Amino acid sequence: MKIVADENVDRQIVDRLRAHGHDVLSIAEVEPGIDDDLVLLKARESGALLLTGDKDFGELVFRRRLLSSGVVLMRLIGLTPDQKDDSVVAAFELHGPKFPAHFAVLSRRNIRIRSVQLESPS
């Protein structure tokens, strides 16, 4: 699966996803510090899911109605780095096909998946 990892995604998670065969572009490696709307645009233009820990993307997708090819928001507070890696990799293995065109919130205990807008508002 093609993924754009926001710069707040731990390097260890990026490495684990790559090791599991995912094509991951890490913003921290290529363009650290770019604005969130540009991160979202980069993911959409490359047909990739956006993986992030930043709740501001919910604002961009649902309130400002910016187009998205899919967002996975990690809310894994209180987990060790290894537990976070395991949770993210398992989520992509089990639910990855559901993520495109959706906004998913991955928490310690569950995954909530909500449809997002695919076309520009009129």
C-alpha positions as CSV (number, residue, x, y, z in Angstrom):
1,M,0.0,0.0,0.0
2,K,1.2,3.5,-0.8
3,I,1.5,5.7,2.4
4,V,2.6,9.2,3.1
5,A,3.8,9.4,6.7
6,D,3.4,12.8,8.3
7,E,6.6,14.1,10.0
8,N,5.1,13.2,13.5
9,V,5.1,9.5,12.6
10,D,8.0,7.7,14.4
11,R,10.8,6.5,12.2
12,Q,10.4,3.0,13.8
13,I,6.8,2.9,12.4
14,V,7.9,4.0,9.0
15,D,10.6,1.3,8.9
16,R,8.2,-1.4,10.1
17,L,5.7,-0.5,7.4
18,R,8.4,-0.6,4.8
19,A,9.6,-4.0,6.1
20,H,6.0,-5.2,5.6
21,G,6.1,-4.2,1.9
22,H,4.4,-0.8,2.1
23,D,5.6,2.0,-0.1
24,V,6.1,4.8,2.5
25,L,7.1,8.4,1.8
26,S,8.2,10.0,5.0
27,I,7.7,13.8,5.2
28,A,10.4,13.9,7.9
29,E,12.9,12.5,5.3
30,V,11.9,14.6,2.3
31,E,10.2,17.9,3.4
32,P,10.1,18.4,7.1
33,G,8.2,21.5,8.2
34,I,5.8,21.8,5.3
35,D,2.2,22.9,6.0
36,D,-0.5,20.3,6.7
37,D,-2.5,21.2,3.6
38,L,0.6,20.5,1.5
39,V,1.1,17.2,3.3
40,L,-2.5,16.3,2.5
41,L,-2.1,17.4,-1.1
42,K,1.1,15.4,-1.6
43,A,-0.7,12.3,-0.3
44,R,-3.7,12.9,-2.6
45,E,-1.7,13.6,-5.7
46,S,0.3,10.5,-5.2
47,G,-2.8,8.4,-4.5
48,A,-1.4,7.5,-1.0
49,L,-3.0,7.2,2.4
50,L,-1.9,9.8,4.9
51,L,-0.7,8.3,8.2
52,T,-0.5,10.9,11.0
53,G,-0.8,11.6,14.7
54,D,-2.0,15.2,14.1
55,K,-5.8,15.7,14.8
56,D,-5.7,18.9,12.6
57,F,-6.2,16.7,9.6
58,G,-9.7,16.0,10.7
59,E,-10.3,19.8,10.5
60,L,-8.9,19.9,7.0
61,V,-10.9,16.9,5.7
62,F,-14.2,17.5,7.4
63,R,-14.6,21.2,8.1
64,R,-12.5,22.7,5.3
65,R,-13.5,19.9,3.0
66,L,-10.1,19.4,1.5
67,L,-9.9,16.4,-0.7
68,S,-8.2,13.3,0.6
69,S,-7.4,9.8,-0.7
70,G,-7.6,8.6,2.9
71,V,-6.2,9.4,6.3
72,V,-5.2,7.2,9.2
73,L,-5.0,9.1,12.5
74,M,-3.0,7.4,15.2
75,R,-4.3,8.0,18.8
76,L,-1.9,5.6,20.5
77,I,-1.2,7.5,23.7
78,G,0.3,5.4,26.5
79,L,1.7,2.6,24.3
80,T,5.4,1.8,24.0
81,P,7.1,2.4,20.6
82,D,7.0,-1.4,19.9
83,Q,3.3,-1.6,20.8
84,K,2.6,1.4,18.5
85,D,4.5,-0.3,15.7
86,D,2.5,-3.5,16.2
87,S,-0.8,-1.7,16.3
88,V,-0.1,0.3,13.1
89,V,1.2,-2.7,11.1
90,A,-1.7,-4.9,12.3
91,A,-4.2,-2.1,11.3
92,F,-2.8,-1.9,7.8
93,E,-2.8,-5.7,7.5
94,L,-6.3,-6.2,8.8
95,H,-8.1,-3.1,7.6
96,G,-5.8,-1.6,4.9
97,P,-8.3,-2.2,2.0
98,K,-10.9,-0.2,3.9
99,F,-8.7,2.9,4.4
100,P,-8.7,4.5,0.9
101,A,-11.4,7.3,0.7
102,H,-11.9,7.1,4.5
103,F,-10.8,8.8,7.6
104,A,-9.7,6.1,10.1
105,V,-8.9,6.7,13.8
106,L,-6.6,4.1,15.3
107,S,-6.8,4.0,19.1
108,R,-5.5,1.5,21.7
109,R,-8.7,-0.5,21.6
110,N,-10.4,0.0,18.2
111,I,-10.4,1.5,14.8
112,R,-13.2,3.9,13.7
113,I,-13.5,4.3,9.9
114,R,-15.6,7.1,8.4
115,S,-16.1,8.0,4.7
116,V,-14.6,11.2,3.3
117,Q,-15.6,13.4,0.4
118,L,-14.1,12.4,-2.9
119,E,-15.3,15.4,-5.1
120,S,-14.9,19.1,-4.7
121,P,-17.9,20.8,-3.1
122,S,-20.0,22.8,-5.6
